[in-house]
Amino acid sequence: MPSFDAIVIGAGINGLAAAGRLATAGARVTVLEAGPAAGGMANLAHLSTGIDARLESALDLRSHGLEWAEANVTSTALSANGDHLVLRGAFGETVDGSLSAADKKAWAALRTDLIGNAALLAPFKEMTPPRLARDHGANIWDLVRNGLALRRMGRERLREFMRLMLINVYDVLEDELGDDRLKGLIAFDTVLGHHAGPRSPNSLLGLYHRISSQVQGQRGALALPKGGMASVIGAMQKALTTRGVTLRFNAQVKAIGVDDDRVKSVTLASGDTLTADVVLSALHPVTTLMTLVGAPQFDTGVVRRVQHIKSRGTTAKLSLKLKAMPDFKGASLRSRLVIAPSSRAVEEAFNAVKYGAFSEAPVMEIIIPGAFAPEPTNGGPTLSALVQFSPADLRMGWARGKALFQKAIMDQLETHAPGIGALVTGADLVTPADVAERYGAPGGQWHHAELSVEQMLFLRPAIGMAQYATPVRGLYLASAATHPGGGVSGSAGWNAASQAISKGGAA
């Protein structure tokens, strides 16, 4: 019965980040992954909004092969008539195209406000949320310290900050901007990966989450790793191996053993049992607590709160193999291409999922990796598109609906890149239902748990578990369902491991 200081379940980016943090503290760590390789849902992403600077530095990922093919990817708001809008620099520092002088000025002012607000929120990502109860004051001081930065903004600036925190992005864009292409792109960026439309309450929080991170010091930048997102995972694996972490693949966990309310062991589907005083699970809380531990180990309040975590996914990924590079009506392919004609179009695309349907006019972002760096010569360039919106529980069923949804996506692509359909030699559509099945993410939600006001900070993933610890002593939650949420950053896993170390049980 092998024994370790700590066991990490799941080799997605948060599981790897947790293992790395534990290893830097001197712990003997093993990572258990059900699949044949690491990465998890990080393999669905095609761009990075920034890796947590703590793990990037501590694990020295650059020395283990992390490189950027492009550290500040341009964004192009595609127009069906070829009149595209190009945003250059981090989060559209400059805009090229037929944008009025008034809109350029308005966008510059709005961008400054949004980037500034996101920067104020960024420190909260690196803290363990406080438990708002007596005798749990240590993290309260972190909250107060970060809160004081908000107070120093001044009354008028603070009032505007709070207004934008509580408003939806649709109203902000309609109030501040006139150009539909620009409004559509920002609205899309706000809701990508979320069960929300631009008009959903507090939708602007999704944009703050996206642009609060940095790539090489540029807040709001989007980066394309050389070799794709798999290279990020590869660099992390190498870093962990050099620190003595054991990674086991095809090692599906069947149960987490508990004795006297304390974690004791992990049993694999193969029958093997491993022991450790500390276990961190990067799986969804429902899977970890209700399936692997079992509901009988918890009181009814905990069971109810865990079972009511909202995890509705709406994002699909379409991968195409092409004979040749497509033509998006003259747009540079060395760019992130966004099909989102207006903020209203994004909202209307979201409306479909309210009724269990997919959008027949989906909005999407597109990357063609071969335009940035040479791809392996195995039959032509690839195209990757992240598509909004579709539900995991499609009313007509995905057996029938998958082909229809793929046609709707291809129709949109054909409108903006005439003839692209004739270039396709292979296609793979991953729906939210596929995400749920392949990656064990209930509802197919890319953030595991939705990012909404009622599921953020000390409410994430549920009351009583915001500090990563569970009612089972020694068992910690480390998935994207915990604070600060998803994205390929590793922050949640790093924070969870730091909390386990602070409790003195993993080193």
Phi, psi and omega per residue, in radians:
M1 nan 1.593 -3.073
P2 -0.981 2.512 -3.130
S3 -2.136 2.434 3.131
F4 -2.349 2.851 3.022
D5 -1.224 -0.645 -3.112
A6 -2.644 2.551 3.054
I7 -2.077 2.323 3.069
V8 -1.968 2.253 3.138
I9 -1.798 2.064 3.126
G10 1.803 2.180 -3.111
A11 -1.895 0.622 2.903
G12 -1.293 -3.066 -3.045
I13 -1.119 -0.598 3.127
N14 -1.260 -0.647 3.061
G15 -1.110 -0.747 3.115
L16 -1.155 -0.693 3.116
A17 -1.099 -0.748 3.117
A18 -1.074 -0.780 3.129
A19 -1.089 -0.701 3.120
G20 -1.110 -0.730 3.128
R21 -1.128 -0.751 3.125
L22 -1.102 -0.736 -3.120
A23 -1.139 -0.638 3.117
T24 -1.159 -0.355 3.082
A25 -1.568 0.042 3.085
G26 1.628 0.152 -3.118
A27 -1.375 2.596 2.991
R28 -1.536 2.003 -2.946
V29 -2.155 2.457 2.929
T30 -2.172 2.476 3.117
V31 -1.947 2.266 -3.128
L32 -1.926 2.140 -3.120
E33 -2.179 2.225 -3.105
A34 -1.182 -0.549 -3.089
G35 -1.517 -3.130 -3.103
P36 -1.433 -0.138 -3.080
A37 -2.651 2.874 3.130
A38 -1.451 2.940 3.012
G39 2.152 -0.746 -3.124
G40 0.949 -2.394 -3.077
M41 -1.268 -0.171 3.032
A42 -1.054 -0.464 3.132
N43 -1.220 -0.241 3.083
L44 -1.404 -0.484 -3.094
A45 -1.283 2.687 3.053
H46 -2.197 -0.043 3.055
L47 -2.405 2.742 3.093
S48 -1.979 2.349 3.008
T49 -1.618 0.016 3.091
G50 2.284 2.280 3.050
I51 -1.533 2.463 3.134
D52 -0.886 2.168 -3.049
A53 -1.083 -0.507 3.141
R54 -1.126 -0.809 -3.114
L55 -1.344 -0.592 3.119
E56 -1.075 -0.662 3.134
S57 -1.376 -0.850 -3.057
A58 -1.116 -0.615 -3.139
L59 -1.622 -0.067 3.096
D60 0.880 0.985 -3.028
L61 -1.096 -0.523 3.138
R62 -1.074 -0.696 -3.134
S63 -1.238 -0.250 3.123
H64 -1.818 0.289 2.955
G65 1.903 0.037 3.136
L66 -1.324 2.070 3.070
E67 -2.385 2.719 3.124
W68 -1.872 2.203 3.001
A69 -1.206 -0.562 3.074
E70 -2.701 2.073 -3.059
A71 -1.575 -0.118 -3.140
N72 -2.596 1.379 -3.012
V73 -1.230 2.304 3.058
T74 -1.214 2.560 3.061
S75 -1.967 2.338 3.119
T76 -2.074 2.070 3.036
A77 -1.454 1.855 -3.060
L78 -1.275 2.491 3.040
S79 -2.068 2.428 -3.111
A80 -1.092 -0.409 3.139
N81 -1.668 0.113 3.095
G82 1.546 -0.019 3.127
D83 -1.554 1.345 -3.014
H84 -1.434 2.765 3.077
L85 -2.035 2.275 -3.054
V86 -2.038 2.136 3.113
L87 -1.810 2.075 -3.113
R88 -1.915 2.711 -3.114
G89 1.362 3.008 -3.089
A90 -1.091 2.093 3.110
F91 0.916 0.826 3.006
G92 1.186 0.852 3.132
E93 -1.040 -0.648 3.022
T94 -2.295 2.718 -3.105
V95 -2.232 2.240 3.059
D96 -1.902 2.530 3.123
G97 2.183 -3.093 -3.040
S98 -1.407 1.174 3.095
L99 -1.864 2.320 -3.084
S100 -1.124 2.733 3.104
A101 -1.059 -0.648 3.141
A102 -1.139 -0.719 3.132
D103 -1.226 -0.615 3.090
K104 -1.088 -0.750 3.126
K105 -1.158 -0.749 -3.134
A106 -1.144 -0.701 3.140
W107 -1.164 -0.713 3.126
A108 -1.029 -0.728 -3.139
A109 -1.212 -0.767 -3.138
L110 -1.154 -0.737 3.119
R111 -1.035 -0.757 3.122
T112 -1.028 -0.761 3.123
D113 -1.125 -0.792 -3.086
L114 -1.162 -0.784 3.114
I115 -1.117 -0.707 3.127
G116 -1.115 -0.752 3.113
N117 -1.138 -0.720 3.129
A118 -1.111 -0.659 3.127
A119 -1.117 -0.631 3.115
L120 -1.194 -0.536 -3.136
L121 -1.471 -0.358 -3.049
A122 -0.960 -0.743 -3.122
P123 -1.053 -0.458 3.141
F124 -1.126 -0.432 -3.128
K125 -1.162 -0.472 -3.055
E126 -1.659 0.087 -3.131
M127 -1.920 2.666 2.989
T128 -1.379 2.185 -3.117
P129 -1.025 2.493 -3.129
P130 -1.276 2.625 2.944
R131 -1.604 2.063 -3.038
L132 -1.404 1.221 3.135
A133 -2.622 2.848 -3.136
R134 -1.095 2.546 3.114
D135 1.251 0.283 3.071
H136 -2.270 0.903 -2.982
G137 -1.590 -0.211 -3.047
A138 -0.992 -0.821 -3.104
N139 -1.357 -0.315 3.054
I140 -1.027 -0.670 -3.125
W141 -1.142 -0.621 3.038
D142 -1.070 -0.748 3.130
L143 -1.105 -0.765 3.136
V144 -1.111 -0.786 -3.121
R145 -1.045 -0.781 3.108
N146 -1.218 -0.588 3.113
G147 -1.156 -0.564 3.131
L148 -1.095 -0.538 3.088
A149 -1.092 -0.592 3.093
L150 -1.194 -0.724 -3.123
R151 -1.100 -0.570 -3.102
R152 -1.287 -0.039 3.113
M153 -1.196 -0.410 -3.005
G154 1.691 2.709 -3.002
R155 -1.076 -0.834 -3.074
E156 -1.158 -0.745 -3.127
R157 -1.179 -0.667 3.120
L158 -1.152 -0.688 3.111
R159 -1.072 -0.741 3.128
E160 -1.190 -0.658 3.083
F161 -1.031 -0.819 -3.126
M162 -1.174 -0.617 3.106
R163 -1.089 -0.791 -3.119
L164 -1.253 -0.470 3.093
M165 -1.144 -0.591 -2.965
L166 -1.789 0.013 -3.056
I167 -1.800 2.911 3.047
N168 -1.626 2.699 -3.030
V169 -1.207 -0.496 3.142
Y170 -1.025 -0.842 -3.108
D171 -1.153 -0.667 3.105
V172 -1.070 -0.829 -3.108
L173 -1.155 -0.693 3.123
E174 -1.163 -0.607 3.141
D175 -1.271 -0.609 -2.936
E176 -1.786 -0.516 -2.995
L177 -2.139 2.795 3.125
G178 -2.037 -0.440 -3.037
D179 -1.420 2.136 -3.088
D180 -1.123 -0.621 -3.117
R181 -1.103 -0.778 -3.139
L182 -1.178 -0.753 3.119
K183 -1.102 -0.692 3.139
G184 -1.119 -0.739 -3.120
L185 -1.141 -0.795 -3.127
I186 -1.171 -0.684 3.093
A187 -1.089 -0.731 3.111
F188 -1.079 -0.822 3.141
D189 -1.045 -0.562 -3.108
T190 -1.199 -0.669 -2.993
V191 -1.841 -0.019 -3.128
L192 -1.047 2.158 -3.140
G193 1.534 -0.039 -3.055
H194 -1.966 2.681 2.976
H195 -1.549 1.283 -3.070
A196 -2.837 2.627 2.984
G197 -1.896 2.978 -3.141
P198 -0.970 -0.524 -3.120
R199 -1.543 -0.042 3.136
S200 -1.137 2.507 3.138
P201 -0.972 2.388 3.073
N202 1.073 0.384 -3.080
S203 -1.077 -0.400 -3.114
L204 -1.093 -0.377 3.102
L205 -1.045 -0.577 3.109
G206 -1.090 -0.652 3.115
L207 -1.235 -0.726 3.103
Y208 -1.045 -0.714 3.112
H209 -1.051 -0.691 -3.068
R210 -1.253 -0.717 -2.999
I211 -1.743 0.043 3.132
S212 -1.350 -0.338 3.136
S213 -1.442 2.916 -3.124
Q214 -2.254 2.613 2.965
V215 -2.143 2.023 -3.114
Q216 0.869 0.780 3.062
G217 1.435 0.018 -3.117
Q218 -1.812 1.882 3.140
R219 -1.298 2.312 3.134
G220 1.529 0.020 3.138
A221 -1.321 2.701 3.033
L222 -2.038 2.344 -3.054
A223 -2.190 2.542 3.079
L224 -1.931 1.955 3.126
P225 -1.175 2.500 3.049
K226 -1.178 2.104 -3.065
G227 1.616 0.071 3.114
G228 1.434 -3.119 -3.095
M229 -1.108 -0.408 3.105
A230 -1.053 -0.494 -3.130
S231 -1.242 -0.520 3.062
V232 -1.126 -0.832 3.122
I233 -1.103 -0.706 3.125
G234 -1.068 -0.727 3.119
A235 -1.126 -0.684 3.123
M236 -1.173 -0.710 3.097
Q237 -1.035 -0.792 3.138
K238 -1.088 -0.720 3.138
A239 -1.100 -0.697 -3.140
L240 -1.198 -0.716 -3.133
T241 -1.056 -0.711 -3.141
T242 -1.176 -0.345 3.135
R243 -1.728 0.219 3.015
G244 1.456 0.183 3.109
V245 -1.298 2.370 3.070
T246 -1.659 2.225 3.079
L247 -1.967 2.168 3.128
R248 -2.020 2.174 3.130
F249 -1.820 2.898 -3.038
N250 0.906 0.665 -3.099
A251 -2.095 1.328 -3.096
Q252 -1.307 2.271 3.130
V253 -1.437 2.263 3.134
K254 -1.690 -0.620 -3.091
A255 -2.782 2.629 2.988
I256 -1.867 2.092 -3.088
G257 -1.428 2.346 -3.117
V258 -2.243 2.406 3.077
D259 -2.429 2.169 -3.140
D260 0.948 0.805 3.099
D261 1.098 0.393 3.091
R262 -2.253 2.429 3.125
V263 -1.174 2.441 -3.098
K264 -2.194 -0.629 -2.989
S265 -2.779 2.963 3.031
V266 -2.288 2.211 3.134
T267 -1.905 2.316 -3.124
L268 -1.612 2.817 3.094
A269 -1.068 -0.443 3.117
S270 -1.270 -0.234 -3.084
G271 1.792 -0.263 3.107
D272 -1.118 2.532 3.077
T273 -2.188 2.292 3.116
L274 -2.062 2.486 -3.129
T275 -1.955 2.575 3.073
A276 -2.918 2.633 3.093
D277 -1.456 -0.259 -3.140
V278 -2.299 2.263 3.075
V279 -2.261 2.239 3.045
L280 -1.992 2.219 -3.140
S281 -1.912 2.131 3.069
A282 -1.644 0.274 3.041
L283 -1.550 2.924 3.129
H284 -1.017 2.487 -3.139
P285 -0.961 -0.634 3.113
V286 -1.081 -0.782 3.117
T287 -1.120 -0.800 -3.097
T288 -1.104 -0.903 -2.973
L289 -1.527 -0.741 -3.059
M290 -1.484 -0.535 -3.095
T291 -1.722 -0.943 -3.028
L292 -1.349 -0.700 3.058
V293 -1.503 -0.876 3.125
G294 1.877 2.312 -3.100
A295 -0.958 -0.598 -3.119
P296 -1.055 -0.281 3.135
Q297 -1.404 -0.105 -3.028
F298 -2.180 2.718 3.077
D299 -1.332 2.924 -3.012
T300 -1.120 -0.553 3.125
G301 -1.117 -0.764 3.107
V302 -1.106 -0.806 -3.135
V303 -1.021 -0.789 -3.113
R304 -1.098 -0.790 -3.107
R305 -1.142 -0.716 -3.141
V306 -1.160 -0.768 -3.114
Q307 -1.185 -0.283 -3.136
H308 -1.782 0.199 3.014
I309 -1.110 2.212 -3.112
K310 -1.416 2.155 -3.064
S311 -2.446 1.038 -3.111
R312 -1.691 2.026 3.132
G313 -1.576 2.618 3.141
T314 -2.381 0.012 -3.017
T315 -1.809 2.333 3.064
A316 -2.033 2.797 3.069
K317 -2.220 2.223 3.071
L318 -1.942 2.175 3.064
S319 -1.962 2.236 -3.134
L320 -2.077 2.455 2.957
K321 -1.797 2.251 -3.027
L322 -2.074 2.701 3.059
K323 -1.295 -0.573 -3.075
A324 -2.710 2.967 3.119
M325 -1.144 2.373 3.093
P326 -1.401 2.914 3.104
D327 -2.059 1.882 3.093
F328 -1.575 1.029 3.090
K329 0.878 0.845 3.030
G330 1.540 -0.079 -3.131
A331 -1.187 2.486 3.064
S332 -1.142 2.274 3.123
L333 -1.401 -0.213 3.061
R334 -1.484 1.069 -3.040
S335 -2.843 2.782 2.931
R336 -1.455 2.087 -3.091
L337 -1.709 2.208 -3.072
V338 -2.088 2.176 3.020
I339 -1.793 1.753 3.121
A340 -2.749 1.450 -2.950
P341 -0.992 -0.487 -3.114
S342 -2.902 2.900 3.061
S343 -1.135 -0.556 3.080
R344 -1.143 -0.679 3.124
A345 -1.113 -0.648 3.100
V346 -1.159 -0.754 3.117
E347 -1.099 -0.739 3.138
E348 -1.169 -0.573 3.069
A349 -1.141 -0.633 3.118
F350 -1.234 -0.545 -3.076
N351 -0.954 -0.576 -3.066
A352 -1.042 -0.714 -3.041
V353 -1.208 -0.341 3.092
K354 -1.106 -0.386 -3.094
Y355 -2.007 0.339 3.080
G356 1.281 0.423 -3.112
A357 -2.106 2.885 3.009
F358 -1.661 2.762 3.108
S359 -1.249 2.319 3.071
E360 -1.492 -0.134 3.021
A361 -2.288 1.166 -3.020
P362 -1.154 2.686 3.041
V363 -1.869 2.685 -2.986
M364 -2.833 2.790 2.930
E365 -2.012 2.521 -2.989
I366 -2.243 2.369 3.029
I367 -2.235 2.361 3.024
I368 -2.014 1.655 -3.001
P369 -0.963 -0.612 -3.098
G370 -1.133 -0.271 3.086
A371 -1.367 -0.292 -3.131
F372 -1.746 -0.653 -3.109
A373 -2.708 2.614 -3.126
P374 -0.983 2.379 3.057
E375 -1.718 2.811 3.056
P376 -0.979 2.393 -3.094
T377 -1.408 1.402 -3.129
N378 -2.241 0.743 3.000
G379 2.000 0.231 3.078
G380 2.039 2.993 -3.079
P381 -1.239 2.812 3.070
T382 -1.982 2.722 3.058
L383 -2.243 2.318 3.120
S384 -2.099 2.230 -3.127
A385 -2.266 2.244 2.988
L386 -1.698 2.152 -2.881
V387 -2.088 2.330 3.010
Q388 -2.038 2.399 0.143
F389 -2.331 2.614 3.021
S390 -2.733 2.558 -3.123
P391 -1.629 2.761 3.043
A392 -1.199 -0.687 -3.110
D393 -1.728 1.181 -3.141
L394 -1.051 2.262 -3.049
R395 -1.033 -0.712 -3.122
M396 -1.407 -0.166 -3.098
G397 1.544 2.476 -3.078
W398 -1.335 -0.311 3.078
A399 -1.046 -0.673 3.089
R400 -1.604 -0.640 -2.957
G401 -1.386 -0.370 -3.030
K402 -1.075 -0.813 3.140
A403 -1.132 -0.642 -3.138
L404 -1.197 -0.706 3.116
F405 -1.176 -0.701 3.109
Q406 -1.082 -0.655 3.091
K407 -1.122 -0.710 3.125
A408 -1.091 -0.681 3.104
I409 -1.158 -0.795 -3.128
M410 -1.120 -0.614 3.085
D411 -1.082 -0.721 3.084
Q412 -1.117 -0.772 3.116
L413 -1.087 -0.709 -3.133
E414 -1.108 -0.627 3.113
T415 -1.101 -0.640 -3.069
H416 -1.712 -0.298 3.098
A417 -2.424 1.317 -3.076
P418 -0.929 2.320 3.125
G419 1.592 -0.022 -3.090
I420 -1.140 -0.561 -3.131
G421 -1.031 -0.637 -3.126
A422 -1.259 -0.246 -3.135
L423 -1.565 -0.206 -3.012
V424 -1.341 2.203 3.062
T425 -1.956 -0.193 3.115
G426 -2.888 2.588 -3.111
A427 -2.541 2.515 3.063
D428 -2.425 2.016 3.125
L429 -1.842 2.110 3.093
V430 -1.834 1.888 -3.118
T431 -1.510 2.939 3.031
P432 -0.982 -0.583 3.080
A433 -1.139 -0.668 3.081
D434 -1.155 -0.690 3.106
V435 -1.049 -0.768 3.129
A436 -1.060 -0.752 -3.080
E437 -1.302 -0.778 -3.039
R438 -1.325 -0.597 -2.995
Y439 -2.017 0.099 3.099
G440 1.093 0.606 3.137
A441 -1.863 1.749 -3.110
P442 -0.893 2.292 -3.133
G443 1.377 -0.097 -3.129
G444 1.220 0.420 -3.105
Q445 -1.417 2.136 -3.058
W446 -1.153 -0.421 3.075
H447 -1.680 0.234 -3.043
H448 1.133 -1.057 3.050
A449 -2.045 2.441 -3.095
E450 -1.036 2.530 3.055
L451 -1.574 1.776 3.119
S452 -2.517 2.865 -3.046
V453 -0.938 -0.704 -3.087
E454 -1.385 0.015 3.099
Q455 -2.344 0.761 3.121
M456 -2.304 2.769 3.094
L457 0.922 -2.106 -3.046
F458 -1.373 0.106 3.045
L459 -1.896 0.099 -3.067
R460 -1.917 2.259 -0.053
P461 -1.428 -0.275 3.130
A462 -2.829 2.771 3.114
I463 -1.007 2.316 3.120
G464 1.639 -0.140 -3.139
M465 -2.282 0.333 -3.085
A466 -1.279 -0.277 3.139
Q467 -1.745 0.446 3.046
Y468 1.297 -0.435 3.114
A469 -1.331 2.633 3.107
T470 -1.964 3.014 3.067
P471 -1.082 -0.291 3.050
V472 -1.538 2.032 -3.114
R473 -1.071 2.303 -3.139
G474 1.569 -0.131 3.124
L475 -1.836 2.181 -3.080
Y476 -2.152 2.584 3.057
L477 -1.664 2.328 -3.052
A478 -2.382 0.356 -3.095
S479 -1.588 3.094 3.091
A480 -1.118 -0.211 3.083
A481 -1.245 -0.260 3.117
T482 -1.652 2.970 3.118
H483 -1.092 2.389 0.102
P484 -1.693 0.197 3.124
G485 1.919 -2.855 -2.995
G486 -1.498 -2.768 -2.950
G487 1.672 2.663 -3.082
V488 -1.510 1.227 -3.107
S489 -2.066 -0.593 -3.080
G490 1.457 0.074 -3.070
S491 -1.069 -0.757 -3.088
A492 -1.090 -0.772 3.133
G493 -1.151 -0.714 3.125
W494 -1.111 -0.785 3.137
N495 -1.079 -0.762 -3.105
A496 -1.076 -0.765 3.127
A497 -1.156 -0.663 3.108
S498 -1.081 -0.675 3.111
Q499 -1.177 -0.702 3.100
A500 -1.091 -0.715 3.115
I501 -1.130 -0.701 -3.112
S502 -1.118 -0.430 3.104
K503 -1.481 -0.028 3.029
G504 1.367 0.369 -3.052
G505 -1.978 0.148 -3.032
A506 -2.365 0.404 3.135
A507 -2.644 nan nan
